Amino acid sequence: MLTLNFDDYRDKVLACWLGKNIGGTLGAPFEWKRQVNDVSFYTQDLGGEPLPNDDLDIQLLWLVALENHGVDIDAHTLAEYWCGFVTPHWSEYGTGKINMRSGLVPPLCGSWGNAFKHSCGAFIRSEIWACIAPARPDLATHYAREDAILDHGDGEGTYAEVFCAAMESAAFVVDNLRTVIDIGLSYIPENCGVAHAVRTAIACHEQEMDWQDARDEILRQHRGGSFMRGLDRTSPADREKGFAEGQHGYDVPSNIAILVYGLLYGGDDFDRMICTTVNMGEDTDCTGATAGSVYGILHGTAGIPQKWIDPIGRGIKTIAINTGDMQGRVPHTVDELTDRTARVAQQVLLRGQHSPVILSHTTPTDLQELKVEQLYSRDHGAALQASLTGPLFRFDWFEVFLDYGSDPIIRTGEPRTLRIDVRTRMHIQGNLNYRWHLPETWTVTPGPVGMVHVLPSRLGGGDSAVDFTFTAERIGTPTTRCILELTQDGRPDAMIVPVVFVAAAGNATA
């Protein structure tokens, strides 16, 4: 068991939120400008307040959701909060919300028709999960996945948030930045765009490239298109280098690389780190804010010069959430946010009988005794990658995974196969009865009723997967909601699983 001193932990959380406000405020005036910047401090008169920033806003919403619903929260509950309180209608935020309101559940809502699923909207809200699961990157990344799939689905944006959450969680107990980055990489697929970009940033630093040359190398290898296809957002110098063109919406690999390089280049110098990150351009409020957070967790409040805090104070300004309907529940200062985060963290770390990490006011464990290898993921993101083809529904005794494959599309008269995996959560076996509730003109094979046998792995079983093939003679609406009902003889409850299909263009008829 690892014991973290509560006061030390709280100081790192406070530094995380201070760094978030500083970096977001510093970078905001240059957001999404593809250019080399030249900042050494804030460029505007702030009057003692930070600039509002969506990088922090949604994390405030997640804190309220955790307080309301408990620490077993999942993507389905987060989706309800998203529909009710997240206000933007643009980019990945808006696409995810439109899909949710059409009936698509996570991760389908983040994947389907989303040109921005490879963008930056998810990694910027990773800190809350790391701060409630310090020294538990396995748990922090679980939460981060539930969050990111809302608006990034199976995209690079999800890998980016998982990577950052793992880094930030490990940084509570590991003070070597390179090790922290390697731990983050272990939680995402080695062949994903984010992992490639991180390795580019590491290589640039190992080759002792100046930050301007490193920036150009990152953009040569990993850039997306100019923001919203606006060439005016790309400087003349970068246009001459051919940096104006790129895949629309493919933004997060280059920005994660800038974040990582800024941290490496800055080392223990906060000024050098935060200014370099912002000066490399792109999504500067996001990269600056997350770099400030990681640095804050690594170094605590003593590592952040007071000169960066004084101009913005300790308040929180919101812009992207509907605070009016939240009945005053949103934290107003970083200190309040820190205290409330810490209370949730104590609940998270006490879950289960044998928690590997606890917070205590007693003498902490000597971190030199920490077995750092235990913080790494063993599968390099394989389970994460496999989980992004469909939603997971958890019940008390079983869980059901719907594997849609590449999309939720169905076409009139064409067979459409969906794989259903039923898994036991309590190491028990069972025969589950299934019944499909479908539109009258739909058929399903192997039939609308039947049974699936579920065995735990310790009894020689594994996932109990059944392929169901649907044929729709007529599709009456753009999205069709079906119901899979699962019951077990001798038990009172029924497990109700919503299954949603989207009609291909021109296939829905009134």
N, C-alpha and C positions, 0 to 999 in steps of 0.2 A: 504494500500500500504506500502511496506517495502522499505526504502531508504538505500542503501549501499554506504558508502563513497568510492569514486573511488580510492583514494590513498591506503586505507586499503585493498580494493579488489585487486588492482594491486600487493601489497606487498605479499598477499597470493598466487596469481598466480605465481609470481616469485619464491617464496619459494617452491611451488609445483614442478616446473621444476628443481630447484636446487636439491631438494630431490630426484627427479627421476634420475638425472645424478649421484648423489652420491651413491644411493643404487644400481643402475645398475652396476656401476664401481666396487663397493666393492664386489658384488656377482658374477661378471662375471667369475673369475678364478675357481669357484666351481660349475658352472652351471651343473645341472642334475647329481650331485654325491650324492648318497644316503649314507650319512655319517654325523657324527657330526664334525663340523668345529671349529676352534679355532682362530678367528680373532678379533682383537681389533682396527684395522685400515687397510688402503690399504696395499696390500701385494706386490705391484710392483712399480717400478719407472715410474711415469706417465708423467713426463715432462710437467706438466701444462695443460694437456688435458684429457678429459674423454675418456673412452673406447667407441667405437661404440656399439650401442645397438638397436635391433629391437623394444624394448619396446617403444622407443620414435619415431622411424623412421616413422611408419605408421601414427602417429598422426600429423606429419609434413605434410604428404600427405593430410590428412583430412582438415587441416587448409587451404591448397591451394585450395582444392575442395570447401570449404565454401566461400572463397574469390572469386572464379571464378563463382560459381553457386548460391550463396545466401544461406540464412539460412533455406530454406525449403527443403534442400537436403534430399534424401532418399536412401534406400539400392540399388536401381537400378542405380543411378548415382555413388554411391560409388563403385559398382561392375565394372563399366567402368574404373574408376581410378585404381582399383585393377588389372584388366587385363593389363592395360597399364604401370603401374609403380611399382608394387610390384614384386621383383625379385626372392625370394626363390621358389623352386619347391618341398620343403620337407614338411612333416607332414600336419597339417591342412591348412597352407598357400597354399601348392601345390595342395592338393585335392580340395580345394575350387576353385582355379584358373582353374584346369582341367575341373571341372564341369561347371563353367561359360562359358568356351570356347566351351563346348559341347552343350550349349544352355540352361542349367538349371539356372533359376533365383533364387535370394534369397527368402526364406531360403533353397530351395531345394539343391542349390549348396553347402551349408554347412552341410547338413544332409546326402545326398546320398553317400553311400559307404565310409564314413569318419570315420575311426577308431580313429581319434584324435579330434572328436567333443566335447569330454569331457576333453580337455587339456587346456593349459594356454595361448593360443595365443590371446585371446580377452580381458581379464580383464586388461592386461598390457597397453591397449590403451584407457582406460576409462577416463583419466584425461581431455582430450580436451573437452569432452562433459560436464563434471562438470564445467569446467572453463568458458565455454560460457553460462552456465545456472546456475550461483551461486544462492543458496537458492531456486532453482527450481528442486528438484529431480524428479518431475513428468516429466519435460521436458528433463532433462539430461538422464533419463532412456529411453525415447523415442528415442533419438539419439543413445544411446548405443545399443539398440535393433537393430536398422537399421544397425549398424556397425557389431555387433557380428554374426548376422545370415549369413554373407558372407562366413565364414569359420567354423562356429560352429553350424549353423542351429538350430535344436531342442535339442542340447546337453547341458550338464552342463556348457560348456564354455560360452554360452549365458547368463545363469543365473549369472555366476560369474561377467561378465562385467556389467550387470545391477545392481547387488549388489554394486560393487565398485563405479559406477557412482553415485548412490543414496547417498552412504556414503560421497563421496567427495563433492557433491553439498551441502549436509546438513552441512558439516564441515565449510562452509563459514560463517555460522551464529549460529551454535551450537558448544559450546566448550567442551561439555561432550562426551567423546569417546564412552561410553556405549550407550548413546542415539543415537549417529551417527550410530553405528552398528545396533541398533534396527530399525532405519529408513531404512537402507539398506536391512535388512531382510524382511521388510514389502512389498518390491517390487518383491520378488521372491516366488515361491510356497513353502509352509511350508514343503512339503514332498520331495523336490529335494535334491540331494546329497550335493550341496553347503550349503544349509540351515542346514542340519544335521551336516556337518563338522564345520560350524561356531558355532553352539550350543555346540559342543564338546570343541572347543577352549575356549569358555566362561566358561564352566563348569570346565575345567582344571585350569583356572585362579581363579575362585571363590573358588576352593579347595586349592588354594595357592600351586599348584604343581610347582616344579622347572622346568625350561624350558626343560631340558633333559628328564624328566619324561613326560612332556606334549607332547613333540615331539614323544615319543614312543607310547603314547596313541593315538595320531592323526594317526600315521602310522598303528597301530593295527586296527583301525576302518575304515580308509578312503583311504589307499594307493592304487595306481595303480601298474603296473609292473615296473621292473627296466627299465631305459631309453633305448628305442629301443631294449629291451630284452637282453641288455648286462649285464651279471652278474658281469663283472669286474667294473661296475659303482656302485656297492653296496659293502660297506665295509664288511670285515670279521665279525665284531661285529654285524652288522645288518643282515648278513646272518644267524648267529647263532640265532637271534631272529625271524627268519622266514620272514624277510621283503623283501627278494629278489623276492618273487612271488606276483603277483597281476594282475588285468585286464590291458592288453596292452592299452595304451592311456588314461586310466582313471586317469588323473593327477591333475585336477584343484581342486577337493574338499580338498585334503590334503594340497595343496599349499595355498588355501584361508584360511584354518584353521591356518597354520603357520603364514601367514600375520596378521591375527586377533590376534593371541596369542602374536606375537612380539610387536604389538602396545599396547596391554593391559599390557604386562609385562614391557615394556619400560617406560610407563607413560609419564612424562614430560622430561625424560632424553634421548636426541637424541642418544648419544653413545650407551647406553644400548639397546634402541629400535632397531637401525639399525643393530648392531652386533648380537644381539640375533636372529633376523629374519634370517640373513645369516647363523649363526652357526647351525640352525636347519636343514640345508641342503635342498635337492630337487632342485627346479627351482630357485636357489638363486638370479640370476640377476633380475628375475621377481618379486619375493616376496620382495627383498630389494628395488627395484625401486618403487614399488607401496606403500610400507610402508613409504618410504621417501616422496612420494607425499602427502599421507594422513596427515602425521605429518606436512609437510610444510603448508598445507592449515589450519590445526588447529592452528598452532603456529606462522605462518609468518616467515619472514627472521630472526627475532630476536631469534627464537628458534633453528636455525641451526648454530652450532659453525663454526667460520671462518676457523678453522684448517681443516675442511672437504672440504671447497671450494677451498682453496689455491692450493692443489696439482692437481686439475683438471680444474681450471679456470672456465670460463663461456661460453666456446665454445660448439658446438654440432658436434658430429661425426656420420655419417650415414653408414649403411651397407646393409640394406634390401630394399632400394628403388632406382629406376633408376633416379638419379638426373640430368643426362646428358640431358634428354629430357624435363626437367622441367624449362628450361630457367632461371636458377638462382633464382627460386621462393622459395627455401627452406630456412628457417631461419638459420643463422650461429651462433647465440648466444642465450642463454636463455633470455637475455634482449629483443632482437628483437622478439623472440617467445612470450614473455609476452605482449609486446605492440600490436602485431598483434592479439593475442588471445583476448585482451581487446577490440579492435575495433570490432571484430565479436560479442563479448558478448553484446556490446551496441546495436547492430542491433537486436540480438536475444531478448533482454529484452524489446525492443520497439515495438515488434510485437503485434498487437492487440490494441484496444482502451483503455483497462483497464488492463494494465500489473500489476501484483501483486508485482513486484520487479523492481526497477530502480537503475541505477548507477548515482551518482551525486557528485559534489565537495562540496555540502552543508552539513550541519550537518546531520548525519545519524539518522535513527530511533533508539530509545533506544531498544536494542535487548532483554532487560528484558520484553518488551511488546510483543515479538514474541510469537505467539501461536504455539508451537512446534508440536502439534498434527496435524496441517495443512500440515506438511512436510511428514507425513506418507502416504503410499498408503492404499486405502480402500479395495482393493480386494486381497491382498497377492499374487499377480502375476497370478491371474486367467486369466485375459485378455491376458497377455504375453504368458502364456502356450497355450492358445487356438489359438494364432496367428502363432504358429510355424509349423502348418501342411500344410502351403502353402503360396504363395506370395500374396501381396496386391498391387493393382494398383490404384493410386489416379488420378482422373480427376477433372476438375473445379467444377462440380456439383455433381458427384457421385464417389463412390469408389467400386472396385470389388475385392472380396477375393476368391481365389481358394483354396478349401479344398481338398487336395490330400489324406488325411488320413495318412497312414504309409509310403507310397512311391509313386514314379511316374511311376511304372512299368506297362507295358501292354504286353499281350500275344496274339499270333495269335489265333483268333477264340473264345477267352474268353471275355465275357462282362466286362467292366471296368468303374466304376462309379466315377464321379467327381462332387462335390457339388460347385455350383457357388452362392455366396452371393453378391447381389447388394445392396448398402446402399447409402442413400442420405447424402450429406455433407452440404446442404444449407437449410434444413428444408422445402423442397418442395417435392411434390409428382409427379409422372410421369409414363407414360407407355413407357417402353423401348423396342424397337424392337431388337431382336437378330438374328444373322445369323452366322452359323458355316462354316468355310472354311477348309475342310478336304481333305486328300488324296482320290483318286477316289475309292479305295477299302474299305474305312471306312464308317460305318453308325453310326448314333447317334439317340437315342430316349430321349425325346419325339419328335424329329424332328430337321432338320437343320435350320428351321426358326420358329419364334414364338414371343411371347411378355411376358414380366415380368412386374408386377405392383409394384411400389416402393412407400411406404408410410413412412413419418417420424414418429418417435415414439410419438411425441406430438399429432398426429392424430390417434393414436391407432395402428400404424404399428410398424415394426421393420425391421430386416434384411429380405430381400426378397430372399429366398434360393430356388434354383432349382437343382435337381439331374439330371445330364445328364449321360447316359450310352453309351459308345463307344464300337463298335465291329470292329476289324481290320481283314479282311480276309487275308490281306497280309501286312507285315511290311517291308518296303524297306530299312530303314536305322537304325542304332543303336539308334538315337534320332530322333523323329518326331515332327516337329513344326506345330501346328495348330493355327488357328486364330479365336477368338470370336469377332465379330463386333457388337457393340451396338450403336443404333441411337435413336433419339427421334423426332417424327414428329413436325415440326415447329421450329426446331433448326438446325443450319448448321453443327455442328461438329459430327464426328464419334469417338467413343471410341474403340480403337484397343487393344485387350488383347491377348498377346501370351500365348499359352498353349502347354507345352512340355511333351511328354511321352518318357520313356526309354524302349526299347525293352528288354524283359527278355532274358537271355542267350540262344543263339541258335534260337531265333525267328526272327531275321532280315535276309532277303534274298535280294541279289543284284537284 
